[in-house]
Amino acid sequence: MVIAVFPVLIAGPSLTLREFRTDDLDASMAVVGDPEVTQSLSFDTRSRADQAELLAKDIARAQIKPRPDYYLAVANSADILIGFIRIGLGRDNSGELGYALRREDWGKGYAIEATSLMLDFGFGTLHLHRIQAACGPHNRASQRLLARLGFTPEGRIRDHVFTNGAWRDSLLYSILDHEWDVQCGGWRGDGVTPPQDSSSSTRSA
């Protein structure tokens, strides 16, 4: 059984993963309103009006019991939203990881920090057994990131998402709880990212 946690606040060396707020709207447009970011996501570029409606729904959904997912803001040291990260909950203690960062923060090591914090939350706090992730075949940055996190490639899902006016395949990856323990060297939930190189850049998954 997956436990319910609200509100979530996960602190790392450079970033905080926290619940969304209504005042995140303007900052969120640097992610969902930028075609260079959304070309690698599973949805099209959004207008401010559409994002305002979806953000309100995201805030409300976080308070549902049981939570269907943990969809969190990635905030910098100034508490400004610079991206999103999510674990969607599935059956049999499983989850699916997704993430996106605004373009100006690509290449700063934030993706490895945010995903490491979220994986530790998923395995250590939510007691998940398996977490999967999918990314586009042309998203080399996410493929490198997932490999460095210890994910195993599982195959290709044909015509997985319809975005930007066309069907897109996805590459599927997964990691298990004991594999994450090995990857972290036994590190668990102390609010600091696991000891590993944090120079990775990624767009999204």
C-alpha positions as CSV (number, residue, x, y, z in Angstrom):
1,M,0.0,0.0,0.0
2,V,1.3,3.4,-1.0
3,I,1.1,6.0,1.8
4,A,-0.4,9.5,1.2
5,V,1.7,12.5,1.9
6,F,0.5,16.2,1.8
7,P,2.0,18.7,1.6
8,V,5.3,17.5,0.2
9,L,8.5,19.5,0.7
10,I,11.8,17.9,-0.3
11,A,15.0,19.9,0.1
12,G,18.2,19.3,-1.9
13,P,21.5,21.3,-2.1
14,S,20.2,23.6,-4.9
15,L,16.6,22.8,-5.4
16,T,13.3,22.2,-3.5
17,L,10.5,20.0,-4.7
18,R,7.2,21.4,-3.3
19,E,3.5,21.6,-4.0
20,F,2.3,24.0,-6.7
21,R,0.9,27.4,-5.7
22,T,-1.3,29.8,-7.6
23,D,1.5,32.3,-7.9
24,D,3.5,29.7,-9.9
25,L,1.6,30.6,-13.0
26,D,3.9,33.1,-14.6
27,A,7.0,31.0,-13.9
28,S,5.4,27.9,-15.2
29,M,4.9,29.5,-18.6
30,A,8.7,29.3,-19.1
31,V,8.2,25.5,-19.3
32,V,4.7,24.8,-20.8
33,G,4.7,28.0,-23.0
34,D,8.1,27.3,-24.6
35,P,7.9,25.2,-27.8
36,E,11.6,24.2,-27.4
37,V,10.7,22.6,-24.1
38,T,7.3,21.1,-25.0
39,Q,8.6,19.4,-28.2
40,S,10.0,16.7,-25.9
41,L,6.9,16.5,-23.6
42,S,3.7,14.6,-24.0
43,F,1.5,17.7,-24.6
44,D,1.5,20.7,-26.9
45,T,2.6,24.2,-25.9
46,R,0.0,25.8,-23.7
47,S,-1.5,29.3,-23.5
48,R,-1.5,31.2,-20.2
49,A,-5.3,30.7,-19.9
50,D,-5.0,27.0,-20.4
51,Q,-2.2,26.7,-18.0
52,A,-4.1,28.8,-15.3
53,E,-6.9,26.3,-15.5
54,L,-4.7,23.2,-15.4
55,L,-2.6,24.6,-12.5
56,A,-5.8,25.1,-10.4
57,K,-6.7,21.5,-11.1
58,D,-3.1,20.3,-10.2
59,I,-3.4,22.1,-6.9
60,A,-6.7,20.6,-6.1
61,R,-5.7,17.1,-7.2
62,A,-2.8,17.1,-4.7
63,Q,-5.4,17.1,-1.9
64,I,-7.4,14.1,-3.1
65,K,-7.2,11.1,-0.9
66,P,-5.6,8.8,-1.9
67,R,-3.4,10.9,-4.2
68,P,-3.3,9.7,-7.8
69,D,0.1,11.2,-8.3
70,Y,2.8,13.4,-6.8
71,Y,3.2,16.3,-9.2
72,L,5.5,18.9,-7.8
73,A,7.2,22.1,-8.6
74,V,10.9,22.2,-8.9
75,A,12.0,25.5,-7.3
76,N,15.4,27.1,-7.1
77,S,17.0,28.7,-4.1
78,A,14.8,31.8,-4.6
79,D,11.7,29.6,-4.5
80,I,11.0,30.3,-8.1
81,L,9.5,27.5,-10.1
82,I,12.0,26.3,-12.8
83,G,10.3,23.1,-13.7
84,F,8.0,20.2,-12.8
85,I,8.5,16.6,-11.6
86,R,6.0,13.9,-11.2
87,I,5.5,10.3,-10.0
88,G,2.2,8.9,-11.2
89,L,1.0,6.0,-9.1
90,G,0.1,2.7,-10.6
91,R,-0.9,-0.8,-9.5
92,D,1.3,-3.1,-7.4
93,N,3.4,-0.3,-5.8
94,S,4.6,1.1,-9.1
95,G,5.1,4.6,-10.4
96,E,6.0,6.6,-13.5
97,L,8.5,9.4,-13.5
98,G,8.2,12.5,-15.6
99,Y,10.1,15.8,-15.5
100,A,10.7,19.1,-17.3
101,L,12.9,22.1,-16.8
102,R,12.7,25.6,-18.2
103,R,15.2,26.1,-21.0
104,E,17.4,28.7,-19.3
105,D,18.3,26.1,-16.6
106,W,19.3,23.2,-18.9
107,G,22.9,22.1,-18.4
108,K,23.2,23.1,-14.8
109,G,22.9,19.7,-13.1
110,Y,19.4,20.4,-11.9
111,A,17.8,17.5,-13.6
112,I,20.0,14.9,-11.9
113,E,19.3,16.5,-8.5
114,A,15.6,16.8,-9.0
115,T,15.1,13.2,-10.3
116,S,17.4,11.8,-7.6
117,L,15.3,13.5,-4.9
118,M,12.1,12.3,-6.4
119,L,13.3,8.7,-6.8
120,D,14.4,8.6,-3.2
121,F,11.0,9.9,-2.2
122,G,9.3,7.3,-4.4
123,F,11.3,4.4,-3.0
124,G,12.1,5.6,0.5
125,T,8.8,7.4,1.5
126,L,6.2,5.9,-0.8
127,H,7.7,2.4,-0.7
128,L,7.3,1.9,-4.4
129,H,8.9,-1.3,-5.9
130,R,9.2,-0.2,-9.5
131,I,9.4,3.2,-11.2
132,Q,9.3,3.6,-15.0
133,A,10.0,6.5,-17.3
134,A,9.5,7.2,-21.0
135,C,11.1,9.6,-23.3
136,G,11.1,10.3,-27.0
137,P,13.6,8.5,-29.3
138,H,15.3,11.9,-30.2
139,N,15.6,13.1,-26.6
140,R,19.2,12.1,-26.1
141,A,19.6,14.2,-22.9
142,S,16.8,12.3,-21.1
143,Q,18.2,9.0,-22.3
144,R,21.6,9.8,-20.8
145,L,20.0,11.0,-17.6
146,L,18.0,7.8,-17.1
147,A,21.1,5.7,-17.8
148,R,23.1,7.6,-15.2
149,L,20.3,7.2,-12.7
150,G,20.5,3.4,-13.1
151,F,17.4,2.8,-15.2
152,T,17.2,-0.2,-17.5
153,P,15.9,0.1,-21.1
154,E,12.9,-2.0,-21.6
155,G,11.9,-1.3,-25.2
156,R,10.1,1.0,-27.6
157,I,6.4,1.9,-27.4
158,R,5.1,2.7,-30.9
159,D,2.8,5.7,-31.4
160,H,2.8,6.3,-27.6
161,V,1.8,9.9,-27.6
162,F,0.1,12.4,-30.0
163,T,1.8,15.7,-29.7
164,N,2.7,18.7,-31.9
165,G,0.4,17.3,-34.6
166,A,2.0,13.9,-34.9
167,W,2.3,10.5,-33.2
168,R,5.5,9.9,-31.4
169,D,7.2,6.7,-30.2
170,S,8.6,6.5,-26.6
171,L,11.5,4.6,-25.2
172,L,10.6,2.9,-21.9
173,Y,13.0,2.5,-18.9
174,S,12.5,1.3,-15.4
175,I,14.4,1.0,-12.1
176,L,13.5,-1.3,-9.1
177,D,13.8,-0.4,-5.4
178,H,16.9,-2.6,-4.7
179,E,18.6,-1.2,-7.8
180,W,18.1,2.3,-6.5
181,D,19.6,1.3,-3.2
182,V,22.7,0.1,-5.0
183,Q,22.9,3.2,-7.2
184,C,22.8,5.4,-4.2
185,G,25.2,3.4,-2.2
186,G,22.7,3.0,0.6
187,W,21.9,6.8,0.7
188,R,18.4,7.4,1.9
189,G,16.2,10.5,2.4
190,D,18.5,12.9,4.3
191,G,17.6,15.9,2.1
192,V,20.7,15.7,0.0
193,T,21.2,14.2,-3.4
194,P,23.1,10.9,-3.7
195,P,26.9,11.2,-4.3
196,Q,27.2,11.3,-8.1
197,D,28.2,13.7,-10.8
198,S,25.5,16.4,-11.2
199,S,26.6,17.9,-14.6
200,S,23.8,16.3,-16.6
201,S,21.5,18.3,-18.8
202,T,18.1,17.2,-19.8
203,R,15.1,18.7,-21.5
204,S,12.2,16.6,-20.3
205,A,10.6,13.2,-20.4
